Amino acid sequence: MKTLLDLAIRMEKLAVDIPIAASLAASEVATVIGTDLVHTTPVDESTALSNWILHLEEPWDLKIDAYRLGSQGSTYEASAEEALIQHKQVLSQKKPSETIFLSNNAEYIRELNQGSSAQAPAGFVERSVYLGRKFVRTLKLRLP
């Protein structure tokens, strides 16, 4: 027979396990959104794609050079791989309760998102966020 002490022990364990599970779930959502953004951002020199920077606790506020500078999309795959490695490295350090930010400070990212490139339709950023929200609906917290 379960006692109130058993319940108290279980509740204390959940108080530890739930924030960890929620943090892992948040990382999974960030991965879905980040991966989609990296793969749908129009690419010429790879600068805009490389600037999808994942950061914890506060937004990234700098612009970086392309991971692999190219032309006419020639370095898309190499730059995408580097961007996703950066995301994975940051998320591997995430602690429960830390906020995840995904920023892009390329000066022309807004124009790209408004449809200035034939490579991606307008609203590709919003589409990625939509995919993240859709993914959230399928998530189940995995408690140990």
N, C-alpha and C positions, 0 to 999 in steps of 0.2 A: 504494500500500500504506500502510495506517495504521500509525503508529509509536506507541511509548509516549509520545512527546512530544504527539502528537495526542490521545491519551487523557487525558493530564494537562491539556491546555488545555480539553478538553471537560468534565472533572470540575470544574475551577475555574469555568467558566461555569455549570455546574449548581449549584454552591455559592452562586452569586449568584441564579440564576433560581428555584430551588425555594422559598426563603423568600418571594419576591415572589408567586409563584403560589399558595402556601399561604395567604398573607395575603388575596389576592383571593378565594380560595375561602371563607375564614372570613367575609369580608364578605358574600358571597352567602348563606351559611347564616343569618347574622344578619338579613339583609334578609328572607328567607323567614319566619323566626320572628317578627320584629318586625311585618311586614306582617300576618301572620295574627292576632297579638295585638291590634293596633290595630283590625282589622276585626271581631274577635269579642268584644271586651270590651263588656259591657253599658253602655249610655249613657243617662244622664238629663241631667245638666248638662255632661257631657264631661270631668269631672275625672279619673276613673279612666283613661279612654282617653288623655288628655293626659299622664298620668304614666308612660307607657311611654317611659322615657328611656334612650337608648343612650349609653354612656360608655366611654372607653378607660382601661385600666390599673387602675381601681378602680370599685367600684359607686357609682352616684349615690346620695347619702344624704339628699336633700331632697325635699319634696313641692312641686309647683308648682300654681298655679291652672290652671283649664281654659284652653286656648288661646283658645277661643271659648265663653264661658259661655252656656248655654241651659237649656232645660227640656224634658223628655219627648223627648230625643234630637234636638231641633231644630238643634243645631250639630254633629251627628255628622260630617258630611262635611267641614266646615271644620276642625274639630279633628283629624280623622284626617289630613287633608292636611298640617297643620302638624307633627303628630307624625312623619309619614314624611319630611318635609323635614328635621327635626332629625336623624333617623337617617342620612339620606343625607349631610348635612353632616359629621357626625362620622366616618362611614366613609370619606369622601373624604380625611380627614386621617390615616387609620390607616397606621401603619408596620409592616413585618414584625416579628413577635415581640410586638407589643402585644396585650394581652388585651381582648376585647370583653365588656362587661357590658350587659345589658338589665334594668333595674330598674323597679319600680313601688312607690312609697311612699305611695300612697293608703291611708289607714287601713283601708279596707274592701275592699281588693282580695282578701284571703283569703276573705272571706265571699262575694264575687261568684264566685270560683273554686270555692267549695263549693256553688254552685247557688242562691244567695239571690235571683237575678233570673231571671225567666222568659225573658229575652232570650237567655240562653246556658246550656247545660247545665253541670253541675259538671265540673270538669277541663278547662276550655277552655285553661288555661295548659299543662297536660301535653300536650294535643292539638297545640298549636303547636310544642312541643319535638319531639313525635313527627314532625310534618311536616318539621321541620328535619333530624332524623336520617334520615328517608326521602330527603330531598333530597341529603344527603351521599353516599348510596349511588349516586346518579346522576352525581356530580361526577367530572370528570377534570381534573387539573391541566393548565392551558394554559401550556406553556413556549414562550418565543419561539424 
